[in-house]
Amino acid sequence: MKSKWIYNLPKIELHCHLDGSLSGETITKLAKMSNVVIPETIEELNQLLQVTNQCKSLAEYLEKFKLPIACLQTEDALEYGAYSLIKDVAKENVIYIEVRFAPQSCREKGLTAKKAVKSVIAGLKRGYDAFGVRSAVLVCGMRHELVANNIAMLEDVKEFLGKGVCGVDLAGSEADFPPMLQQEFFVEAKKLGFPITIHAGECQRAENVWDAILLGAKRVGHGIAIMNHPGILQEVKEKKIVLELCPSSNLQTKAVEDIKQYPIRKFMEKELCITLNTDNRMVTGTTLSQEYEKMASYFELTNEMLIRITKDAINAAFLDMGTKEELLAIVEDYPLQ
């Protein structure tokens, strides 16, 4: 049975937001820890945390982050949230995950970026000790922030690069804040040695993918908009830029209107390097196994193709070569049937 094979497949996730991926159970505990008032029933809580298929845009999708962010304003909350996420992904045999979050979003009670990142790293380590899932942090600059504030965040957390932090991202409303507005932020990131991934091409703006490449991105979050732009698609291929695809999220935010239009087959046939991801497990209401299953079922992806996607994710991870080889060996030992 393919779903069982996918569930047991050792999987890699490169695009997963901490605040958008905390379960209702975790949010309930965090709310108590943080004195945040939440609805009494799980049904009402889920309405605040999850979008439906009637979601109209990325802007509406981003509204679901307000409550989780309100619950992630202390060191204890961040550590527990990160630990809980690892506990959840371990259940479906994710063996490595890069967890992204914006330290600037956690300063409502005076928490510094350094303390926020240190707490998330501690939670991920606790998760590794308990469940054996390797992980690392991607720190996000926010599109709506002043460039100086994003740079200050990087300076504050640079000591963790290679010690729990693996790279940097840019997140937020792409339609309102294209990536070139943060050019100086990425100049500083490159000076400090941060590997770069950037959310781009999620809002029908293929030119943002090109700009992300110019800014130094080796990976692009989503990148869906290039499917009808052969010139940029070819540049992505030639420069070996990795696309972090998040199918269910892309459908909900209307990056793609219909699953029939989803370009995973086109990208694979064009020999682009792609990975499959959840984006936000809670907001979208998905798991990595479900994303694999959805793409395999609808687009008739073979087990060999799914293994290829998994290996591409390992090679694209912001990891040292030794760890990549260990992860590749695990996947290569997994039976094709």
N, C-alpha and C positions, 0 to 999 in steps of 0.2 A: 504494500500500500504506500503510494508516494508521500502522502502526508506524514506518515510515521517516519519514512526515510528522511524527509526534510526536517522534522522535529528533532531527530537524533543527529543530524548533520552538525559537525562542529562549525559554528558560524562566527562571522566577524561583523561588527557594526562600527562604522566610521562617522555616522551622522545621527546623533541622538542628544537632544537637549534635556538637561537635568530637570528643569522646571516644568517642561511639558510632558514628562514621562513618569511622574510619581503617581502611584495608584491611589484610588480613593481611600483605601485603608491607611496608606502612608500619610496622605494629606490630613486625615482625621487625627492621627497621632500628632503630626506637626502643628496642627491648629491648636491642640490642647497645650503643647509645649510653648507655643507663641502667643497664647491668649487671643487667637483669631476666631471670630464667630463664624460658624459654618452652618448650613442647613442640617436639620435633624435626620432626614432620610437620605439614603444612598442615591435614590432617584433624583432628588433635588440637587444633591452635591454633584452628581454626574452632569447635570445640565450646566453647571458653572465650569466644569472641567473639560467637557467633550463637545466637539462640533458634531453636526449631523451631515448627512448628504445634501442638505439644503444650504449649507454654507456657501456664501456668495463670493467671497474674496479672501485674500491673505490678510487684509486688515481685520475682517471679522474673525478669522482664525486666531489672530494674535490676541484678541480680547480674552481668550481662555487662559492666558498666562497670569492674569492679575491675582487670582487667589493663591496659586502656588508660590508666586514671588513674595506675596505678603507673609507666607509661612516660612520663608527661607531667609530670615533676617538675623539669625544668631549662629554662632559657631556650632552649637549642639544640633540645631535644626539642619544645617548644611551637612554635617557629618552623618546624621541619621538618614537624611534624604539620599545621599550618595550610597551609603551602605544598603539601603532598601532597594535602590535601583539594581545594584549588583545581585542582590538576592533574587529579584524578579527575573533578570536576564539569565541567571544560572539555570533556571527551571527549563529553559528551551535550548540548553547547550550552546550558549554564546561563550566563546572562549577568549575573546578579546573585544573590548569596546572603548571607543573614545567618547568621553562624556563632555559635552560643551555647555558652558554657562557664562554669563556676564557678571563678573564680580561687582560692577557698578550698580547692578540691580539689587544688591544686598546691603545697601548702605543706609537704609531708612532709620536704623537704630545705631548708626555710627560705626558700623563694621568697616574695617579697611579692606582693600582688595587683597592684601597679603594674608590677613586672617581668614577671609572668605575662601581663598584658594587653598590655604593650608588645611582648613576644615574639610573641604571636599576631598582633598588628597587622603586625609586621615580616614574618611568614610570609605573611599575606594580600597584602601589598604585593608581595612577591617573586612570588607567584602571579599577581598582576595584570600585573606586568612581563613575565612569561614567557608568559601565556596570554590576557591581556586580559579576564579575568573580574573584574567589580567585586564588592566584598564589604565587609562591616562586621561588627563584633562586637556581640553582645548579651551583657552580663554577667549571670550568673545568681546571685541570692541562693538559698540552699538552705533548704528548709523545716525541716530538722532543726537548723539552726544557731540560736544565740541571735540575737535581733533586733539586739543591739548589734554582733555580729560582722558581720552583713550590712551594717549601716549603715557600719561602719568600712571595709568593702570599697569601698562606693560613694565614700566620702570619699577613699580612696586612689587611685581611678581616674577621678575626675571631670574631671581635666585632659584626658582623652582623648575626652570627649564631643564629637562633631562632628569629631574628628580620628582616626577609626578605630573608635570606639565609637558605636553608634547608638541604644542603648536598654538596658532592664533587663528581666529575667524572674525568675520564681520557679519552681524545679524541685525534683524529689524526690518522695517518697511522699505523694501527695495524700490518700490514705485516712487516713494517720496524722497529717498536719499540714495542716489546711485553711488557706486563704489568709489569713483574718482574724487568725491568730496573728502574721502579719508586718505588721500594719497600720502600725506606726510606721516600718518599713522603707520602705513606699510613700509615706508622708507625706514622708519625707526625699528619696526619689527625685523626687517632684514638685517639691519646693523647689529641687532641683539642676537641674531641667529635663530629666530623663531620660524619654523616651517609654516607655510601659509595655505589656508583654505578660505574661500570666500563664498558666501551665499550670492548667487548670480544666475540670471536667466530663469527665475521662478515666476516672473511677471511679464511674460511675452516681450522681454527686452534682451534680444540676443547680443546687442552691443555691450551689455554689462558683462557678459562672459568674456568678451575680448578685452575689456578694461581690466577685469580681474586677472587675466593672464599677464597683462602689462604691469600690474601691481605686484606680480611675483607669485601668484597662486599656482601651486602644483596640483591642487584639487579644487573642484568647483561644487558647491552645494546646489544640487538640483540640475541646473544647466539645460532644462527642458526646451527653452526657447530657441536653441540652435538647430532644432530638428528641421526647420524650413529655411535655414541659412547655410547653404553648402560651403561657402567660403570660410565661415567661422568654424563649421564642423570639421573641415579639412585641417584648419590650424590646430584645433584641439587634438586631432589625430596625430599630426606631425610632431607636435610639442609634447605628446604623451601626457596630456592633462587628464586627470581622473575625474569622472563624474560621479557624484554621490546621489544616486537616484532614490527617491522616496515616493513610490507609486501612489499609495493611498492618500498621503498628504497632498501630493500634486493634484490629484483629482478633487480633493476637498477645497483647495484654495483656487481652483479653476486655472491652474497652470496648464492643465489639459482638460478639455470639456467632457471627454468621453474616453473610456478605457480603450476603445478601438483605436484611438489616436495616439495611445502611449507609445513612445519611440524606442522601447527597449530592443526590439528585434532589429530595427533600423540601425541603432547604434552598434549592436553586436555585429551586424553584417558589414558595417563600415569599419569594423575592427577598432572601435573606440574602447577604452578601458572604463568599465562601469562597475559600480558596486550597488548593492541593494541595502536599504536602510529604513528605519521606522520614522525618523524625524522626531516625532513626539508620540510616544507610546500611549499616553493617556489621552491627550487632546484628540488624536486621530482614532484611538480605540483599536490598536493593532499590536502585533508582535512581529519580530523578524521572521519567524516561521510562517506567519500568515502572509507576509509580503512575498516571500519565496514561493509559497503555495499559489498565491494569486497570479503571479507572473508565469509560473510553470504551467498552471492550468489554462490560462487564457491564451498564452502565446506558444504553448506546446514546447516549452523549454525542456530539454533532456537533462538527466542527472549529470551528464558530462558538462553541459552548459552551466549548471548550477555550481558544480565544482570549480569550473573556470572563474565564475564570478567571485566565489569565495577566495580563491587563490589571488585573484587580482586585488581584492580588498586587503589581503595580507601584504602584498607587495607595495600597495599604496599607503599603508599605515605609516604614521610618523613614529617608526620604531627602529631600533638598532638591528643590524643584519642578523646577528646571532638569534635574537628573539623571533625574527621573521622565519628563520630556518626551522626553529622549534615548532612554530605554529604550522608551517607548511608540511612538516613531517606528520603532524596530527591529522591534517586534512587528507594527505596522500594515503594514509593508512585506512581511511574510511571506505568501506565497500561501495561500489557503484550500484549495487542492487540491494 
